[in-house]
Amino acid sequence: MTANIDTNFAKKAGLDLAALQDHIRAVYTADDRPWVIGYSGGKDSTCALQLIWGAVRALPEDERRKPIFVLSSDTLVETPVIVNYIDDTLAAINAAAADQNMPITGQKVVPVTSDSFWVNLIGRGYPAPSKRFRWCTERLKIDPANAFIKNRVAEYGEVVMVLGVRSAESATRAQVMSLHKIDGTALSRHSTLPGAFVFTPIEALSVDDVWAFLLQNPSPWGSDNRDLLAMYRNAQAGECPLVVDKQTESCGNSRFGCWVCTVVTKDKAMEAMIDNGEEWLEPLLDLRDELAETQNPDRKREFRDFKRRDGSVTFVGDSETSIPGPYLFAYRKELLRKVLEAQEQVNAKAPPGEKTVLIQVEELREIRRIWRSEQGDWGDAVSETVKAVTGKELPAEAADGFEFQADDAKVLAEVCSKHDLPPRLMAQLLEAERSVRGLKRRTLIHRKIASVLEQEWRDETTVLNERKERLEKNKSTSSNPLFETKS
């Protein structure tokens, strides 16, 4: 069922509050598709949610039949002030919705542990994100939000994504918003998700309209919008939108977003917050700046392996220069220590109620698993580092009945030394065998062994010398008249 909706409404409404809420009610009651509101905690998504709340609350209770999910995406590396603000707000939203008999549920999604920032950066050694290798957005933002939306599509058949985006933000945003518009309705098709549609109720509003509404209309869930304004003033920042596709611009410059973001030159929002009294966040800015320095072309070789993650060595064209691979294992261990130290320092100086977890226990366990299987870290550097920095034991996880220990690593090192073999090579082969212990079908073991043996196990000097000799030989051959092709 589709209601008779003025599809040009958004372009001419401005901040006519009554007309805007009538428009929202018309779209809400036009069909049975549930709504998923992208909520980032910033001004635009807060404005959209308040407008929708007021519009739906004005309906008779029997017409508030469609569920509304308020979806917030936490990358697990968001600025702590924003994380705490959103957590408190979602709790207030759920409590107020229950009291007011509203069909609204606040929910936060996070990346799966294997996709988290620290598991990829510290565990697997991915370099800090850059404009050329921005591996973070899809894993941390797009995938968690899309998984939630896909589950709702599977449950209800179709859903409507409600986004607090405005065409006035940029020409690119306006172009993207108009690209998938459906004639005769107020909705657009989602650019990548089948069964998902997009509604942008505040697209015509200016930034002044948004603040005028927020400061003149109290929050229906009891928050004080002046606190939100104070956050913006302290950070001189913009809102980081819920990202659900690759066309939506991710955070950057002075927007609220991930405190580890190295895609931009400087984190102006974090710097402004520290300058405005949030000095307890300074260890995070220092760590972020260190990660950014690892992208310095003159220093990459200090932090990065000469091999890729698959054990291969790739060169730049016909040169002797290898393309840097993941962070060196030694540097990853140093980074883990610095993250845990920053966590201790931040919590020691944080205001009451601003408890901050920079790295989750589940992430530490996954890093430990990766290091053991890929680096032969049988000495358990993760647990040792956690104990040394925090004074606490890393909570034990269920084991598969057998694990190599530090003493085993010493024995292996002695044996490998006698036979001139890399201990990590043998450790990976033993881990491959251990991973299939007890299985009736062991067909994977051959592929695992082959994968290990196909890696480059020689040292960097040997590999580069071989490359140099090969290039010189090719140059000599190509310049020899005996090998020239006659026309």
Secondary structure, DSSP 8 states (H G I E B T S, - for coil): ------TTHHHHHTT-HHHHHHHHHHHHTTSS--EEEE--SSHHHHHHHHHHHHHHHTS-GGG--S-EEEEEE--S-B-HHHHHHHHHHHHHHHHHHHHTT--EEEEEE---GGGSHHIIIIIS------SS---HHIIIIIHHHHHHHHHHHHHHS-EEEE----GGG-HHHHHHHHHTB-TTSS-EE-SS-TTEEEE-TTTT--HHHHHHHHHHS--TTS--HHHHHHHHHHHT-B------STTS----TTBS-BTT--SSS--HHHHHHHHTT-GGGHHHHHHHHHHHHTT-TTTHHHHB-SS-TTS---BSTTSS-B---SB-HHHHHHHHHHHHHHHHHHHHHS-TT----SS-HHHHHHHHHHHHHHH--TT-HHHHHHHHHHS---------S----HHHHHHHHHHHHHHT--HHHHHHHHHHHHHTTT-S--THHHHHHHHHHTS--S-HHHHHHHHHHHHHHHHHHHH-GGG----
